[in-house]
């Protein structure tokens, strides 16, 4: 992991024995949704620091809000962190593990007159808090006796009161310039079954309170959060100081990840799902890690991306092309090559004998000869990409045109002799060509004829039909999250489905999620949800090059 200010803090702490030679971090997601690419930055940072300093990183679920949490999200988060390449060993925890301890500490705070039960309505609590420019005022219930507070708090736990009737607040400073210190609520009544503890509790601790106590109980040394929690740090420190736990973790903040053409808000992502703009949390157009995985992103490419963007306190908007380039680099090295024809048009080699066929050998990877070769069957009738032919070529078009010559990759040079079109629509139906027998790739005569164009092909007698899903960016606007109506920025071409594409037969032995470079087209993977053994579906993860910033692209 590259140098950053948090790494420097840890190095200084270890140098001066501030943490007894230990480094313990944590990744504490709330199980109320799927992790997205922004979470990957935190995952890589926390687990990476623990790895590099020979410490430990805990995976802890902040499950303090029973109405929004679900085991579906817990399972997804566990799978996703593991898929990214990280392991927490025996250090899997839940905030709900500490409910009893949080409650006992709350009673201790009441006994020390550091907490009180407030019976103001939620509206009045907001009113009494004041504003950023004016101080708050004390609740009329702030001076309740210890005995009354304990009686009320225990009755809250026993289920005597309805949601919202009472809350437990810390007694700090209603005039503090930091709104988080104006007697923050640390417990609220919520009669809702918890996915893990069932109906054992009807009061639940608030995040700022439970988070600090959980860190202390687990002896976390460096509690690393995003910058929106910077103003919460004084409250974090206050809880640590008064919780009577023999551990003093410290909180540090870094800037969250903001990515162009992407939204990170869980609420807005949920809207996209609920309104049917995407098929689900794992839709390959979503910025969720489940969606990126399904699209074809590799764990290595995401780790490289997080390393490349670095860690700082400066807010910035990272260009999504940085992420896409990390995937291209990874798959260029690691993805086997295959041939697919997305928009097939018939090509007939008129001077090739009918009924005859021969094998052409194609490398599985041009840089790794040890990966071997695969066989492509060459026959009189072939298919090529419709875009590889132009009746009236424009300047710079070096592929197939009437009278021109191109190489059929791994096979022969051919010369176009004509074409057939539908007399009513003008649609191209068939291309005719002749092959030059002495120019077969891999033979001494392969270079006797020099051509500028090199195109891919398949034989219909060998190729198999597959569905191809061409995914693109979900939004047309580079910063959709700030728009008043982000739906207007949705890209209508973010998904194009091709039903009649052809692929080479080796692709029918593909494992779900396995990635390939479809030569000259981009990087694709077998869809892990919808694909069937005899009806494969391939998702485009990324094109071979950036077409958004290329004026010849979109």
C-alpha positions as CSV (number, residue, x, y, z in Angstrom):
1,X,0.0,0.0,0.0
2,X,1.3,3.5,-0.9
3,X,2.3,6.0,1.7
4,X,-0.5,8.1,3.2
5,X,-1.1,10.2,6.2
6,X,-2.8,7.3,8.2
7,X,0.1,5.0,7.5
8,X,2.4,7.8,8.8
9,X,0.3,8.1,12.0
10,X,0.5,4.4,12.6
11,X,4.3,4.4,12.0
12,X,4.7,7.2,14.6
13,X,2.4,5.4,17.1
14,X,4.5,2.3,16.8
15,X,7.7,4.2,17.0
16,X,6.7,5.8,20.3
17,X,4.9,2.7,21.6
18,X,1.5,4.5,21.7
19,X,-0.4,1.2,21.1
20,X,1.9,-1.3,22.8
21,X,3.2,-2.4,19.4
22,X,-0.3,-3.4,18.2
23,X,-2.3,-2.4,15.1
24,X,-6.0,-3.3,15.1
25,X,-8.4,-1.8,12.6
26,X,-11.9,-2.6,11.7
27,X,-14.4,-2.4,8.8
28,X,-17.9,-1.8,10.4
29,X,-20.6,-1.8,7.7
30,X,-24.3,-1.5,8.6
31,X,-26.1,-4.5,7.0
32,X,-28.8,-2.4,5.4
33,X,-27.7,-2.7,1.8
34,X,-25.0,-4.0,-0.6
35,X,-21.5,-2.7,-0.4
36,X,-20.4,-0.4,-3.3
37,X,-17.1,0.7,-4.8
38,X,-16.9,3.5,-2.2
39,X,-16.8,0.8,0.6
40,X,-13.9,-0.9,-1.3
41,X,-11.7,2.0,-0.5
42,X,-12.3,1.5,3.2
43,X,-12.0,-2.2,3.0
44,X,-8.7,-2.1,1.2
45,X,-7.4,0.6,3.6
46,X,-8.3,-1.1,6.8
47,X,-7.4,-4.6,5.8
48,X,-4.3,-3.4,4.0
49,X,-3.0,-1.5,6.9
50,X,-3.5,-4.4,9.3
51,X,-1.7,-6.7,6.8
52,X,1.2,-4.4,6.3
53,X,1.8,-3.8,10.0
54,X,1.2,-7.5,10.9
55,X,-1.9,-6.6,12.9
56,X,-5.5,-7.6,12.6
57,X,-8.6,-6.1,10.9
58,X,-12.0,-7.0,12.4
59,X,-15.2,-7.3,10.3
60,X,-17.9,-5.9,12.5
61,X,-21.6,-5.4,11.6
62,X,-23.1,-2.3,13.0
63,X,-26.5,-3.9,13.5
64,X,-28.1,-1.3,15.8
65,X,-31.1,-0.5,13.5
66,X,-33.4,-3.5,13.4
67,X,-35.9,-2.0,11.0
68,X,-33.5,-1.7,8.1
69,X,-31.2,-4.7,8.5
70,X,-31.4,-8.2,7.0
71,X,-29.4,-11.4,6.8
72,X,-29.4,-11.0,3.0
73,X,-27.1,-8.0,3.4
74,X,-25.0,-9.7,6.1
75,X,-24.3,-12.7,3.8
76,X,-23.6,-10.4,0.8
77,X,-21.1,-8.3,2.8
78,X,-19.2,-11.4,4.1
79,X,-19.0,-12.8,0.5
80,X,-18.0,-9.5,-1.0
81,X,-15.1,-8.8,1.5
82,X,-13.9,-12.3,1.0
83,X,-14.2,-12.0,-2.8
84,X,-12.0,-8.9,-2.6
85,X,-9.3,-11.0,-1.1
86,X,-9.4,-10.2,2.6
87,X,-9.9,-12.4,5.6
88,X,-10.7,-11.5,9.2
89,X,-9.9,-14.9,10.6
90,X,-11.7,-15.3,14.0
91,X,-12.5,-11.6,14.2
92,X,-16.1,-11.5,13.0
93,X,-18.2,-9.4,15.4
94,X,-21.6,-7.7,15.7
95,X,-22.5,-4.6,17.5
96,X,-25.4,-6.7,18.9
97,X,-22.8,-8.8,20.7
98,X,-22.4,-5.7,22.9
99,X,-26.0,-4.7,23.6
100,X,-25.8,-5.9,27.2
101,X,-22.5,-4.1,27.8
102,X,-23.8,-0.9,26.1
103,X,-26.8,-1.0,28.4
104,X,-24.7,-1.5,31.5
105,X,-22.4,1.4,30.6
106,X,-25.5,3.5,30.0
107,X,-26.8,2.8,33.5
108,X,-23.3,3.7,34.8
109,X,-23.5,7.0,33.0
110,X,-26.9,7.7,34.7
111,X,-25.4,6.8,38.1
112,X,-22.6,9.3,37.5
113,X,-25.2,12.0,36.3
114,X,-23.8,11.9,32.8
115,X,-27.0,10.7,31.2
116,X,-30.7,11.3,31.6
117,X,-34.0,10.1,30.2
118,X,-35.7,12.9,28.2
119,X,-39.4,12.8,27.6
120,X,-39.6,15.7,25.0
121,X,-41.1,14.8,21.7
122,X,-38.7,14.4,18.7
123,X,-39.9,17.8,17.4
124,X,-39.2,19.6,20.7
125,X,-35.8,17.9,21.0
126,X,-34.9,19.4,17.6
127,X,-36.2,22.8,18.6
128,X,-34.2,22.7,21.9
129,X,-31.0,21.8,20.1
130,X,-30.6,25.2,18.7
131,X,-28.9,26.0,15.4
132,X,-25.4,26.3,14.1
133,X,-25.5,30.0,15.0
134,X,-27.4,29.9,18.2
135,X,-27.0,27.7,21.3
136,X,-29.4,25.1,22.4
137,X,-31.3,25.1,25.7
138,X,-31.6,22.5,28.4
139,X,-34.5,20.0,28.4
140,X,-36.9,20.5,31.3
141,X,-36.1,16.8,32.1
142,X,-32.3,17.3,32.2
143,X,-32.2,17.5,36.0
144,X,-34.2,14.4,36.7
145,X,-32.8,12.4,39.7
146,X,-30.6,9.4,39.3
147,X,-33.3,7.2,40.7
148,X,-36.0,8.5,38.4
149,X,-33.7,8.1,35.4
150,X,-32.8,4.6,36.3
151,X,-36.5,3.7,36.9
152,X,-37.5,5.2,33.5
153,X,-34.6,3.6,31.6
154,X,-35.3,0.2,33.0
155,X,-38.9,0.6,32.2
156,X,-37.9,1.5,28.6
157,X,-36.0,-1.7,28.4
158,X,-38.9,-3.7,29.9
159,X,-41.2,-2.5,27.0
160,X,-43.4,-0.3,29.2
161,X,-43.4,2.6,26.8
162,X,-44.1,3.1,23.1
163,X,-41.7,4.2,20.4
164,X,-40.7,7.8,20.8
165,X,-42.1,8.3,24.4
166,X,-38.6,8.6,25.9
167,X,-35.0,8.7,24.9
168,X,-31.7,8.4,26.8
169,X,-29.4,11.4,26.3
170,X,-25.9,12.2,27.3
171,X,-25.4,15.2,29.5
172,X,-22.7,17.2,27.8
173,X,-23.2,20.8,26.7
174,X,-26.2,22.3,25.1
175,X,-24.2,25.4,24.2
176,X,-21.4,23.5,22.5
177,X,-20.5,24.9,19.0
178,X,-20.4,21.2,17.9
179,X,-24.0,20.1,17.5
180,X,-23.0,16.5,18.1
181,X,-22.2,17.4,21.8
182,X,-25.5,19.0,22.5
183,X,-26.8,16.2,24.7
184,X,-26.9,13.5,22.0
185,X,-29.4,10.7,22.1
186,X,-27.7,7.4,22.8
187,X,-30.8,5.1,23.2
188,X,-34.3,5.1,21.6
189,X,-37.3,2.9,21.9
190,X,-38.0,0.7,18.9
191,X,-40.4,-2.2,19.2
192,X,-39.0,-4.2,16.3
193,X,-37.5,-7.7,16.1
194,X,-33.8,-7.7,15.5
195,X,-32.5,-10.1,12.9
196,X,-30.1,-11.6,15.4
197,X,-31.4,-11.0,18.9
198,X,-35.1,-11.4,18.1
199,X,-37.4,-9.6,20.6
200,X,-34.9,-9.6,23.4
201,X,-34.6,-5.8,23.1
202,X,-37.0,-3.0,22.5
203,X,-34.4,-0.2,23.0
204,X,-31.4,0.1,20.8
205,X,-28.2,2.2,21.1
206,X,-27.4,4.9,18.6
207,X,-24.5,4.5,16.2
208,X,-22.1,7.1,17.7
209,X,-22.5,5.5,21.1
210,X,-22.4,1.8,20.1
211,X,-19.6,2.4,17.6
212,X,-17.2,3.9,20.2
213,X,-17.9,1.2,22.8
214,X,-17.5,-1.6,20.2
215,X,-14.1,-0.2,19.2
216,X,-13.0,0.0,22.8
217,X,-14.3,-3.5,23.7
218,X,-12.4,-5.0,20.7
219,X,-9.2,-3.0,21.6
220,X,-9.1,-1.3,18.2
221,X,-6.1,1.0,17.9
222,X,-7.0,3.0,14.8
223,X,-10.6,3.6,14.1
224,X,-10.6,4.9,10.5
225,X,-13.7,6.6,9.2
226,X,-14.7,8.9,6.3
227,X,-14.7,12.7,6.6
228,X,-18.4,13.0,7.4
229,X,-17.6,11.6,10.9
230,X,-14.9,14.2,11.6
231,X,-17.4,16.4,13.6
232,X,-18.4,13.3,15.5
233,X,-14.9,12.6,16.8
234,X,-15.3,14.8,19.9
235,X,-18.4,12.7,20.8
236,X,-16.5,9.5,20.1
237,X,-13.7,10.6,22.4
238,X,-16.2,11.6,25.1
239,X,-17.8,8.2,25.1
240,X,-14.4,6.4,25.1
241,X,-13.3,8.7,28.1
242,X,-16.4,8.0,30.2
243,X,-17.3,4.4,29.2
244,X,-14.9,2.9,31.8
245,X,-13.3,0.5,29.4
246,X,-9.5,-0.1,29.6
247,X,-8.9,0.7,26.0
248,X,-8.5,4.0,24.2
249,X,-8.9,3.7,20.4
250,X,-8.5,6.9,18.3
251,X,-10.5,7.9,15.3
252,X,-9.0,9.2,12.1
253,X,-10.8,10.4,9.0
254,X,-10.1,10.3,5.3
255,X,-12.0,11.5,2.2
256,X,-14.7,9.2,0.8
257,X,-14.6,8.0,-2.8
258,X,-16.6,10.0,-5.3
259,X,-16.7,8.6,-8.8
260,X,-17.8,10.3,-12.0
261,X,-21.0,9.0,-13.7
262,X,-21.8,7.2,-10.4
263,X,-24.0,7.6,-7.4
264,X,-23.0,6.3,-4.0
265,X,-26.0,7.1,-1.9
266,X,-27.6,3.9,-0.6
267,X,-31.0,5.6,-0.5
268,X,-30.7,6.7,-4.2
269,X,-29.4,3.3,-5.2
270,X,-32.4,1.7,-3.5
271,X,-34.6,4.0,-5.4
272,X,-33.1,2.8,-8.7
273,X,-33.9,-0.8,-7.6
274,X,-37.4,-0.1,-6.4
275,X,-38.3,2.0,-9.4
276,X,-37.1,-0.7,-11.9
277,X,-34.4,1.4,-13.5
278,X,-32.1,-1.6,-12.7
279,X,-32.8,-5.3,-12.2
280,X,-31.5,-5.3,-8.6
281,X,-28.6,-4.6,-6.3
282,X,-26.3,-6.8,-8.4
283,X,-27.3,-5.3,-11.8
284,X,-24.0,-4.9,-13.6
285,X,-24.6,-1.2,-14.1
286,X,-24.8,-0.6,-10.4
287,X,-21.7,0.6,-8.5
288,X,-22.2,-2.1,-5.9
289,X,-19.4,-4.6,-5.6
290,X,-21.9,-7.4,-6.3
291,X,-22.8,-5.5,-9.5
292,X,-19.2,-4.9,-10.5
293,X,-18.4,-8.6,-9.9
294,X,-21.3,-9.7,-12.0
295,X,-20.2,-7.3,-14.8
296,X,-16.8,-8.8,-14.9
297,X,-14.6,-6.7,-12.6
298,X,-11.8,-8.7,-10.9
299,X,-10.9,-8.3,-7.3
300,X,-7.3,-7.4,-8.4
301,X,-8.5,-4.5,-10.5
302,X,-10.5,-3.0,-7.7
303,X,-7.6,-3.4,-5.3
304,X,-5.3,-1.7,-7.8
305,X,-7.9,1.1,-8.2
306,X,-8.0,1.7,-4.5
307,X,-4.2,1.8,-4.4
308,X,-4.0,4.1,-7.3
309,X,-6.4,6.8,-6.0
310,X,-4.6,7.0,-2.7
311,X,-5.8,8.2,0.7
312,X,-6.1,11.8,1.8
313,X,-8.4,14.3,3.5
314,X,-9.0,16.2,0.3
315,X,-12.4,15.7,-1.3
316,X,-12.2,15.0,-5.0
317,X,-14.2,13.5,-7.9
318,X,-12.3,10.5,-9.4
319,X,-12.8,9.9,-13.1
320,X,-14.4,6.5,-13.7
321,X,-11.9,5.9,-16.5
322,X,-9.3,5.3,-13.7
323,X,-11.4,2.3,-12.5
324,X,-12.0,1.1,-16.1
325,X,-8.3,1.3,-17.0
326,X,-7.4,-0.7,-13.9
327,X,-9.8,-3.5,-15.2
328,X,-8.3,-3.3,-18.7
329,X,-4.8,-3.6,-17.3
330,X,-5.8,-6.6,-15.2
331,X,-7.7,-8.5,-17.8
332,X,-5.2,-7.7,-20.6
333,X,-2.7,-9.7,-18.6
334,X,-5.0,-12.4,-17.2
335,X,-8.0,-13.0,-19.6
336,X,-7.8,-15.7,-22.2
337,X,-8.7,-14.7,-25.7
338,X,-11.8,-15.9,-27.6
339,X,-13.7,-14.9,-30.7
340,X,-17.3,-13.7,-30.8
341,X,-19.2,-12.1,-33.6
342,X,-21.7,-9.8,-32.1
343,X,-23.5,-8.5,-35.3
344,X,-23.0,-11.4,-37.7
345,X,-23.2,-11.1,-41.5
346,X,-22.6,-14.0,-43.9
347,X,-19.3,-14.2,-45.7
348,X,-19.0,-16.7,-48.6
349,X,-15.5,-17.6,-49.8
350,X,-16.5,-18.5,-53.4
351,X,-13.3,-20.1,-54.4
352,X,-13.0,-22.3,-51.3
353,X,-14.2,-25.9,-52.0
354,X,-17.7,-26.7,-50.8
355,X,-17.7,-29.4,-48.1
356,X,-14.1,-28.7,-47.2
357,X,-12.9,-27.4,-43.9
358,X,-9.6,-26.9,-42.1
359,X,-8.3,-26.0,-38.7
360,X,-6.7,-22.7,-37.8
361,X,-4.9,-22.3,-34.6
362,X,-5.4,-19.3,-32.3
363,X,-3.4,-18.6,-29.2
364,X,-5.2,-18.6,-25.9
365,X,-3.1,-15.5,-24.9
366,X,-0.6,-13.8,-27.2
367,X,1.9,-13.3,-24.3
368,X,1.7,-16.7,-22.7
369,X,2.6,-19.5,-25.3
370,X,2.4,-22.0,-22.4
371,X,-1.4,-21.4,-22.3
372,X,-1.6,-23.3,-25.6
373,X,-3.8,-22.8,-28.6
374,X,-7.3,-23.5,-29.6
375,X,-8.9,-24.7,-32.9
376,X,-11.1,-22.5,-35.1
377,X,-12.7,-24.3,-38.0
378,X,-12.4,-22.6,-41.4
379,X,-15.1,-23.3,-44.0
380,X,-16.5,-21.9,-47.2
381,X,-19.3,-20.1,-45.4
382,X,-18.2,-17.8,-42.5
383,X,-19.6,-14.9,-40.5
384,X,-17.9,-11.6,-39.7
385,X,-18.9,-8.4,-37.9
386,X,-21.4,-6.3,-39.9
387,X,-19.3,-3.2,-38.9
388,X,-16.2,-4.8,-40.6
389,X,-17.7,-4.1,-44.1
390,X,-18.5,-0.8,-45.8
391,X,-20.0,-0.6,-49.3
392,X,-18.6,2.9,-49.7
393,X,-15.6,3.2,-47.4
394,X,-14.8,6.4,-45.6
395,X,-11.2,7.7,-45.3
396,X,-9.2,5.6,-42.9
397,X,-11.4,2.5,-43.1
398,X,-9.0,-0.5,-43.7
399,X,-11.4,-3.4,-43.3
400,X,-13.5,-5.1,-45.9
401,X,-14.8,-3.1,-48.9
402,X,-15.6,-4.1,-52.5
403,X,-12.3,-4.9,-54.2
404,X,-10.2,-4.6,-51.0
405,X,-8.1,-7.2,-49.2
406,X,-8.0,-8.0,-45.5
407,X,-6.7,-10.8,-43.4
408,X,-9.0,-13.1,-41.6
409,X,-7.2,-13.4,-38.3
410,X,-5.4,-16.8,-37.9
411,X,-6.5,-17.8,-41.5
412,X,-6.1,-16.3,-44.9
413,X,-6.0,-13.0,-46.8
414,X,-9.3,-12.6,-48.7
415,X,-10.4,-10.2,-51.5
416,X,-13.9,-8.9,-51.5
417,X,-15.6,-9.6,-54.8
418,X,-19.2,-8.4,-54.2
419,X,-22.1,-8.4,-51.9
420,X,-25.9,-9.0,-51.8
421,X,-28.5,-6.7,-50.3
422,X,-32.2,-7.0,-49.7
423,X,-33.9,-5.4,-52.7
424,X,-36.6,-3.8,-50.6
425,X,-34.7,-2.6,-47.5
426,X,-31.1,-2.4,-48.8
427,X,-30.0,-4.4,-45.8
428,X,-26.7,-6.2,-46.3
429,X,-27.3,-10.0,-46.6
430,X,-24.1,-11.6,-47.8
431,X,-20.6,-10.7,-48.7
432,X,-18.6,-12.6,-51.3
433,X,-14.9,-13.0,-51.4
434,X,-12.0,-15.1,-52.6
435,X,-9.2,-16.4,-50.5
436,X,-5.5,-16.4,-51.4
437,X,-4.5,-20.0,-50.6
438,X,-0.8,-19.2,-50.2
439,X,-1.4,-16.7,-47.3
440,X,-2.5,-18.9,-44.4
441,X,-1.3,-17.6,-41.1
442,X,1.7,-19.5,-39.7
443,X,2.9,-20.7,-43.1
444,X,5.9,-19.4,-45.1
445,X,3.6,-17.5,-47.5
446,X,1.7,-15.7,-44.8
447,X,3.5,-12.4,-45.4
448,X,3.6,-12.5,-49.2
449,X,0.6,-10.2,-49.4
450,X,0.6,-7.1,-47.2
451,X,-2.8,-5.8,-46.0
452,X,-3.8,-3.1,-43.4
453,X,-6.9,-4.8,-42.2
454,X,-7.2,-7.7,-39.8
455,X,-10.7,-8.9,-38.9
456,X,-12.1,-11.8,-36.8
457,X,-14.6,-14.5,-38.0
458,X,-16.3,-17.7,-37.2
459,X,-17.7,-20.7,-39.0
460,X,-21.5,-21.1,-38.5
461,X,-20.9,-24.9,-38.6
462,X,-18.9,-24.6,-35.4
463,X,-20.1,-21.4,-33.7
464,X,-22.9,-21.3,-31.1
465,X,-25.5,-18.7,-30.4
466,X,-25.2,-16.6,-27.2
467,X,-26.8,-13.6,-25.7
468,X,-24.5,-10.6,-25.3
469,X,-25.3,-7.8,-22.9
470,X,-23.4,-4.6,-23.7
471,X,-23.3,-2.6,-20.5
472,X,-22.4,1.1,-20.4
473,X,-22.5,3.8,-17.8
474,X,-25.8,4.1,-16.1
475,X,-25.8,8.0,-16.2
476,X,-24.9,10.5,-18.9
477,X,-24.1,13.2,-16.4
478,X,-20.6,13.0,-14.7
479,X,-22.0,13.9,-11.3
480,X,-25.6,12.6,-11.1
481,X,-25.7,12.6,-7.3
482,X,-25.9,16.4,-7.1
483,X,-28.8,16.7,-9.6
484,X,-32.3,17.6,-8.3
485,X,-33.7,14.9,-10.6
486,X,-31.0,12.3,-11.3
487,X,-33.5,10.2,-13.2
488,X,-33.3,12.6,-16.1
489,X,-29.6,11.8,-16.4
490,X,-30.1,8.0,-16.9
491,X,-28.4,6.7,-20.0
492,X,-31.1,5.0,-22.2
493,X,-28.2,3.0,-23.9
494,X,-26.8,1.7,-20.6
495,X,-27.8,-1.8,-21.7
496,X,-28.1,-3.2,-25.2
497,X,-29.0,-6.9,-25.5
498,X,-27.9,-8.8,-28.6
499,X,-29.8,-12.1,-29.0
500,X,-28.2,-13.5,-32.2
501,X,-24.5,-13.2,-31.6
502,X,-22.2,-16.2,-32.2
503,X,-19.3,-17.3,-30.1
504,X,-16.6,-20.0,-30.5
505,X,-17.5,-23.4,-29.0
506,X,-14.8,-23.2,-26.3
507,X,-16.9,-20.6,-24.5
508,X,-19.5,-23.2,-23.8
509,X,-17.2,-24.7,-21.2
510,X,-17.0,-21.5,-19.2
511,X,-17.4,-21.2,-15.5
512,X,-19.8,-18.4,-14.2
513,X,-17.9,-15.2,-13.7
514,X,-14.9,-16.2,-15.8
515,X,-13.6,-13.4,-18.0
516,X,-12.3,-13.3,-21.5
517,X,-11.1,-10.8,-24.1
518,X,-13.4,-11.1,-27.1
519,X,-10.8,-10.2,-29.7
520,X,-11.2,-6.7,-31.1
521,X,-14.4,-6.1,-29.0
522,X,-13.6,-5.9,-25.3
523,X,-13.7,-7.9,-22.1
524,X,-16.6,-10.1,-21.3
525,X,-17.6,-12.5,-18.6
526,X,-20.3,-15.2,-18.3
527,X,-23.2,-13.9,-16.3
528,X,-23.4,-15.7,-13.0
529,X,-27.2,-15.2,-12.5
530,X,-29.1,-15.6,-15.8
531,X,-26.8,-17.7,-17.9
532,X,-27.8,-21.3,-18.5
533,X,-25.6,-24.3,-19.7
534,X,-27.1,-24.3,-23.2
535,X,-28.1,-20.6,-23.3
536,X,-25.0,-18.6,-22.3
537,X,-25.2,-14.9,-21.5
538,X,-22.0,-12.8,-21.6
539,X,-21.7,-9.4,-20.1
540,X,-19.4,-6.7,-21.4
541,X,-17.2,-5.6,-18.5
542,X,-15.4,-2.9,-20.4
543,X,-14.4,-2.0,-24.0
544,X,-10.9,-2.4,-25.2
545,X,-10.4,1.4,-25.0
546,X,-12.2,4.3,-23.6
547,X,-14.9,5.4,-26.1
548,X,-16.5,8.2,-24.0
549,X,-13.5,10.4,-24.3
550,X,-12.8,9.3,-27.9
551,X,-14.5,11.6,-30.4
552,X,-14.9,8.7,-32.7
553,X,-16.7,6.7,-30.0
554,X,-20.0,8.0,-28.7
